[in-house]
Amino acid sequence: MRILITLALATSLAASSAFAADNAGPLAAGKPAGVHQAQVLSTTAWAVIGIGVVAAIAIGVASGSNGSPVGNQTPLAVTTTTV
């Protein structure tokens, strides 16, 4: 079983490197290589981050209750006797 897994992993590594070389070509002269796109967050990324922050704040506010609420408590009857 170990030999089959090793063979499958080795085959997938060799196949992935062979397929990756199919469309690799030189970069066009004078054109950006996509560096600007990698450095700037897209609108979708900002939206996901914003929704995550709002959700975290809502969860924090909802769970921050300083203990359980005080309900109606009956007063204790204290009896004193004098001797």
Secondary structure by P-SEA (a helix, b strand, c coil): caaaaaaaaaaaaaaaaaaaaccccccccccccaaaaaacccaaaaaaaaaaaaaaaaaaaaaccccccccbbbbbbbbbbcc
